[in-house]
Amino acid sequence: MSSCQPVAIVGVGCSEFARSLAADGHEMAVAACREALDDAGLTPGDVDGIATYLGAYEHAELSQVIPGVGLIEDRLKLREDLMALAPAAMTSIHTAVEAVRNGQCHTVLTYKANKWKRGVPPGAGNAAPLVGGIQQFTVPYGHAMTAQWLALWAQRHFYEYGTTCEHLGKLVVTTRKHAGLNPRATMRAPLTLDDYYRSPWISEPFRKLDCDFPIDGAGALVITTVERARDLRQQPIYVLGCARRDGMMEEWEMWPDLTTMASKEVSDHVWRESGVSPRDVDVAEVYDGFSFLALCWLEDAGFCKKGEGGPFIASGALELDGVLPTNTHGGNLSEGRSHGVGAAIEAVQQLRGRCGERQVPNAQVAFAANGGGPIAGAMVLSGDRT
């Protein structure tokens, strides 16, 4: 990657985040994209690429977003609406980064929209009358939700390393404290460990508060060349490393080591590519679709040793004044389920010094991640190219 063109993030934007919004997915995406372009000081005519990660309930297709933002269709050299077993927002961010790196595009807009599937019980989307692959052997027995798949991984980690619900609860409480300082967060009321323990079981060892909070909302980023970034409105945030791993459905059941996720492979890649190490990171925004995923990212990315994620969390390391301020926006657990785009935007804003009461002093290097189990995406960002 060292021979490729260096890239930077020059604009970020969000729609409103809320449990339920009247706006459709594409309307939220358009609002986030327009804000990101304005943040960068660019116009729709400056964009020559767009990428998103679509989901079944988001209704934010490129065919609606492109004219809504005012992009010029004939100028688009990249037009990707990605959908696979992949790390959601980081999938399209990685696609955008690669398009600029290899010279396909000079300025790419990437967005992720989420529209909560109201009235659909958890797992119903997987419990279709006819299913194929490995799901034909699991869905008939009620094994149909991500919470259930990952509960097996968590139980193995508990068994191997002595991880406890208290460790997960400490993470939940800490990130909720951070969310209380984030005006965009949808869950801001303080929590205690007692509140956590009173939360009902979903799939042991996961309680309701271990699971992310579904919301309506969208986020967007503008990615361009370093050369172009120098002349724009905002401080460039340099992408030192970016990688992802897509997966297969069968890997949820067939993964060889349930205590180490794809996050290890992806993290190793971005450290090599970026030339920095975990000890250089000032702030981490890791994926917490479930609290256990955040713990695994801390271990697999090398912020602590394998099996020591629980004690690392319990030590207070993730606090704003800790050794590794983590999920400073509240994460998916409290800011809301943005499927990784909220983490990427928070990493950029921390490096810009724009996070107000939750700002990590003198933050220069950030790690942002998305995904769990056999899928993962991560990037290392810096406010200083050197």
Secondary structure, DSSP 8 states (H G I E B T S, - for coil): -TTS--EEEEEEEE---BS--SS-HHHHHHHHHHHHHHHHT--GGG--EEEEE--TTT---HHHHHHHHT--GGG-SEEEEE-SSS-HHHHHHHHHHHHHHTTS-SEEEEEEEE---TT--TTGGG--SS--TTHHHHGGGT--SHHHHHHHHHHHHHHHH---HHHHHHHHHHHHHHHTT-TT-S--S---HHHHHHS-EEETTEEGGGB----BEEEEEEEEEHHHHTTSSS--EEEEEEEEE---TTHHHH-S-TTS-HHHHHHHHHHHHHS--GGG-SEEE---SBHHHHHHHHHHTTSS-TT-HHHHHHTTTTSTTSSS-B-TT-HHHHT---TTHHHHHHHHHHHHT--GGG--TT--EEEEEE--TT-EEEEEEESS--
